[in-house]
Amino acid sequence: MAIASVQAVTSLDPPELAPYRTMRMQADHWRQRIFVAEGEKVVRRLLESPLGVVSVLVPEKWFQLLEPLIAAHASAICVFTAEKKLLEQLTGFSMYQGLLAVGRIPPPVSVTGAWATAPSPRLFAAVDALSSAENIGALVRNCVAFGVQALLVGETSSHPYLRRAVRSSMGTVFQLPVIETADLAGSLRELRAAGVHCVAAHPHTNGRTLTQARLDHDACLVFGSEGYGLSPAVLAACDDAVAVPMPPAVDSLNVASAAAVFLYEANRQRGKM
């Protein structure tokens, strides 16, 4: 696919740049099913992915470096070049590289579709009521690192394609199928009916710890909010609830840190560690 156009810009006023001007208005972007990628590594990973790319906004020197990737992408991409100082007006802070791009959020996959395409033993993850985009981005990075095949995002959670989540994931979200569910508890029951063992990360388990959970067969690990953990409905939809053993002075880990521990244990039980 050829590059659609290349245009040098000296202001942020052209209508084609509206997604960059409104990059903090994440609800509007969500309705349009678009997101903003920031930084060289994230933009490069977006261009290397099969996701749709609308445009890139970069300093001229970076366009020259990225031109082969842009030209080879399946999308017809509009290229805008600008001075780095102009780009910093968008982010509100000094950008070391000054690279931005607008991508298209991929269509969500279904529970049955993810189940059918994932090799056995399956490893899914789910999030309930995560409010921090940075935390969900870090959790996504851990999911990709430890071979999670799909992420269920509950109706009360921030989405992994929010701008700050994409940045925190370092673009690894482009590799992770996302199941957007309006009823996380119901989706977990659907997985259980298909034979998936749903295990909740929950600090109050009467001494039941992570190593006691069965994670060597089809499993879905379920992570709750930073402050309140899992909702009662989601917790009740799980087969098991376990915790990482810690001293009494520490009540819980950050959700991304807990996810890394849980996913490592799942891989260990499967002989991958």
C-alpha positions, 0 to 999 in steps of 0.5 A, a space after each residue: 500500500 502506498 503512502 497516502 500523502 506527506 505534508 509538512 505542518 507548522 500549526 496544529 489547526 488542520 482538521 486532519 490533526 484533530 485526533 492529535 489535538 484531542 488526544 486527552 479526550 479519550 472518550 471521544 477517541 473510544 467512540 471513534 475506535 481510534 487511539 494515539 500511539 506515542 514514542 518510537 518503540 510504540 509507533 514502530 510496533 504499531 507500524 509492524 502490526 496488522 492494525 489499521 493506521 490512520 496517520 503519523 505525526 513525526 519530525 522529518 528525520 523520523 519520517 525518513 527512518 520509518 518510511 519503509 515501514 510506513 510504505 509497507 503497511 497495509 493501510 494508506 497512511 497520511 504522514 505529517 511532519 512537524 518540528 518537535 517543539 510543535 509536537 510537545 505542545 500536544 503532549 504538554 511535556 518534553 518529548 525525547 523523540 517526538 513520534 505520534 501516530 493514530 491507529 484503529 482499535 481492532 474489533 473485539 474478539 468473542 469468548 467463543 472465537 478466542 477459545 476456538 483459535 487458542 492452542 491448548 492448554 489455554 491461558 486467558 486473563 481477565 480484569 475487573 474494575 481497573 481504573 488506572 490506564 497505566 496499570 492495565 497497560 503494565 498488566 497487558 505487557 505482562 500478559 504478552 510476556 507470559 503467553 496469555 492468549 486473550 484478555 477479557 476486559 470487564 464492563 467496569 474497567 479501563 480499556 487497554 487501548 486508552 492512550 496511556 495504557 497503550 504507552 504503558 504497554 509499550 505497544 505489546 497490546 497490539 499482540 493481545 486479542 481483547 474480549 470486551 464484555 458487558 458482563 464479565 461474571 457471565 463471560 467467566 461462567 461461559 468459560 467455566 462451562 467450556 472447561 476453563 478453570 477460572 482463578 481469582 487473584 484475591 487477598 482474603 482466601 483463608 490461607 489458600 495460596 497461589 501454588 495451590 491453584 491448578 493452572 496447568 490446564 485451561 485457565 483464566 486468571 482474574 484480577 481486580 481493582 487497585 483499591 477494592 479487588 474483585 466485585 462479589 459477582 465476579 468472585 462468585 463466578 470463579 472456581 478458585 480464589 488464591 493469593 500471593 503469600 506475603 507478610 501481614 504488614 503488606 496487604 496486596 501487590 500492585 495489580 500488574 505486579 500480582 499479574 506477573 507473579 500469577 502468570 509466572 506460576 501458570 507458566 511454571 506449572 506448564 513446564 515453561 519456566 
